[in-house]
Amino acid sequence: MRKVFNGCTVIDLSVTVSDTLPSGWPTHMPFQAKVWNYYVPLNERQGHVRSEAPYQTRFWIIDEHCGTHFDAPTHFVAPADSGIPWAGELGSQTGEQVPLQDLMGPAVRIDVTHLANESVPAGESPWITAEHIKAWESRYGVIEPGTVVLLHTGWDRYYVPGPEGEKYAKRPLVHGEGKGWPAPDVSAVLHLYERGVKCLAIDAPSIGAAHDGAPVHQEGLSRGMRYVEMLTGLEKLPPRGAWFIFLPVKVEGSTGGPGRAIALLSEQ
């Protein structure tokens, strides 16, 4: 969706959350929306709903990593005194403590859509490596500190209802069927960290690979990087020149959370 605001085109990069779409991580609680109060009596799946006043509202059951969302450090980093591998001080930084400025900034879009056509074993993700990023930099210039890096995989084409939508995450992750989404390896994450990148985002279910998702989360989140996952529509952005913003729901003690991602493009 494009709208013009104050001389900028506003581009919505968020997926729609629905119980008919692959909105949630396949092994987590699925998203549900229920009517609580409606204008007239309804027969909803949760039972009979009677209106108490002339208004309507619904309630949601939603996992913190559902739809377009971000990962806070505590998602994969345990508290320092836990004795768990990868524990550290950032393990106590929950979602509401993450500074909003870490989730916005000048953006670059790195097109790796060709990787979705690579042949890999069933259930595995093609790797996005540091060499892919360096090749982009050789063409468009070195990535500056504070840049938000958007990995354009094109995997959002599977964010659809029905059996085709199971290709998005469920089939490769749960059943080991078909290939997984392109995902950065540790070399890519560390290269971006060394460049001073704080926020890394992707138009796929996860920054982590379908077959080995933990290492890139541990390496990046333990260093204070922020990950935004399940974007859509990155093909609408130029390689450089957009401004990215992600605003999550502010929930105490969260491991991240859903929100709205947009890009701003100057009309000039």
N, C-alpha and C positions, 0 to 999 in steps of 0.2 A: 504494500500500500504506500502510495506517495502523496504527500501533502506539502504545500509550501508554507513556511512559517518564518517571518522576519528575515526574508531574503535567502532562506535555506530550504532545500527540499528535504523533507523528513521521510526516511525510508524505514519501515517496520521490518525488523529482522527476527521477530519472534514467531515461533510456531503457535498454533492454536491448540489449547489443551482440551481434550475430550476423551470420554471413555470409549469412543469408537476409533480413536487414533492411537498410534504407538507412543503415547505421551510419557509413560513411566518406564523406569529401568525394569527389564523383564523379571528380575528376581525380587523386586520390591513390591510394596503395597500398590495395587493399581489405583488410578484416579477414579473417583466417583463424585457425582454431583446429585444432590437430592433436594427436592422441593420441601420446604418447611412450612411456608404459608403462601397461599395463592388467593386470587380474587374469588374464585368459586371452588366448591369441593372437587377434588381430583382423586383418581385412583392411580397412585404412583407405586413403584416397585416396593417402596418401604412401607406402604400401607395407605390408609385413607388420610387425606390432608384436608383440614377444615380451616377456612379463613377466619381469623379473629378480628380482622380490621381490613380496610381497603388498601392493602399493600401486598407485595410479594417479596419473598427472599428464599434463597437456597443455602445449603451448607455443603462443604466440600470435604472429601477425604483425599488428601494429597501428600505425597512423599516430597521431601525437601529437594530431591533430584528428579523432579518431574517437569516436563516442558522445558522451555528456555530457562536455564538456571546457572548459578555459579557454585563453585566449590570453595569453601573456606578451608584454612589449613587443617582444622580439626577433623575434616572428612577422612584424611589419611595419615595425619600426624598425631600421635598420642601425647598426652601431657608429659612434661619432662621427668616427673617423679614416678612414672608408671612402670618403668623397667621394660617396656615393650620396644622392639626394634623400631628405629626411626623416630623415637620419642624426642621431643625438644620443646623449647619455650613457646614456639608457635602452635604447639598442640593445645594450648589454652585459648587461642584466638578463634572465637566462634564468629558466626556470620555477622551478627550485629556490630561486632567490633572492627570489621574490615572497613577502612576508610573508603568512602565513595569515589574519591579521586583515583583510587587504584583500579576502578572499573570503568574508566573513561579516558579518552585521549585521542590524539591524531592516529588514524588507522591506516594500515597497509593490508591489502588483500593479496595473499599468495595463492595462486591458482595451481592446485595439484589434482585437478579433476581427471587427468589422464591416468592417475594411479588406480582409479576405480575399475579400469579395464585390465589391470595387470592380473596375471594368473598366479594365484596363491592357493595353498591347501585349504580345503573346506574348514570353515570356522576360524580362519586367521585373517588378520588385517594386513594390507600392504603398508609398508613403513614410509612415513615422511621423514627424511633424514636431514642432517645438517647440510648435506650437499645440495639438496633441493632448495633450501633456503639461501645458500650462498649463490646458487645459480640465479635465483630471483634478484639478489642484491647486485650481482654483476650487470644486470640489465636495468634495474630501477634505482640503484643506489643503496648504500649501507643503511640498515635500520637503526634509527637513533634511539637513545634512552627515552623511556616514557611512552614509546609507541605501543599501541594495541595491535597485535598481530592476529589477523583473521585468516584461518586456514580454510580455503574454499575447496571442498572435496566433491561437491555436487551430490552428496549422499542424501540430502533432504528430499530428493525425488522419490524416495521410498517412504516418506512421511505421509502416508495415505491410509484410508480405512481398508479393512479386509485382508485377505491372504497376502496381497502384495506388500502391505505394511509390515508383515512379519519379517521381511527381508531387512528392515531398518535395524533391528537389534536382536529380536527373539531367535530367529533361525540360526544365525552364526554363533550367538552367545550361548544359547541354551541347548540347541540341538546339534550344533556343529555342522550345519548345512549351509552350503554356499559361502561366499567370501564375506569377510567383515569389512567395515568402513575403513578407509585410509586413516592412519593415526600416526602422530609423531613418535619417534623413538627417543631414547634418552639423549642421544647426540644432538638432536634438534632442539630439545628443551634447554639443554645446557648452553648451546650456542646462542639462543635467544636470551637466556639469563645473562650471559656475558655481554650481550649487546645492551643490557639495561631494560629489557622488556619486563614489565610487571604483569600485564594482562595478556593471556593467550586464549583465543576463542576458536570454535570449530562448528561447522554445520553438519555435525554427526552426533550420534548418541553420547559419545564420550571422547575426551582427550586420550584416554587409554585405549589400547588395542583390544579387539574382541578376545584375543587369546592370551593377553598378558598385560592387563590394564594397570596393575599396581605400580611398577617402577617409575613411570613418568609422573604419576601423581605424587609419589613419595619424593622424588628428586626436585620437582618444581614447587610443590606446596611447602616443603620443608625449608625452602629458600625464600618464601614469602611471595611466590608468584600466585596469581589468581587465574582460575580457569572458568571460562563461560562456555557452556555446551548447549547443543541442540538449537543452533541458529538456523535461519533459512533466508533465502533470497540474496546471498552474497554476490551473485552474478550481476546485481544491479549497481555494484560499487566499482570504482576505478581502482587500479593498483595502489595509487596514493591519492590523498586529497580529501578523504571523508573524515568526519569526527564521530567516534563511537561512544555510546553511552549505554550502560546497563545499570538499572536501578532495581535491586532485589527487595522483596518483602523483608521488613526488619523484625526478626523473631529472636527472642532471647535464647541463647544457648544453641543456636542452629549450626548445622554442619555445612551450610550454604543456603540456597533457597531459590525458588522461582521468581521471575520478574519480567520486565519488559526491556528488550534491547532495540535500540534505534541507531541509525546513522544519519548525520546531517551533512548535506552537500551544498556548498555555496552556489547560488544561482549565477554568480559572477564567474 
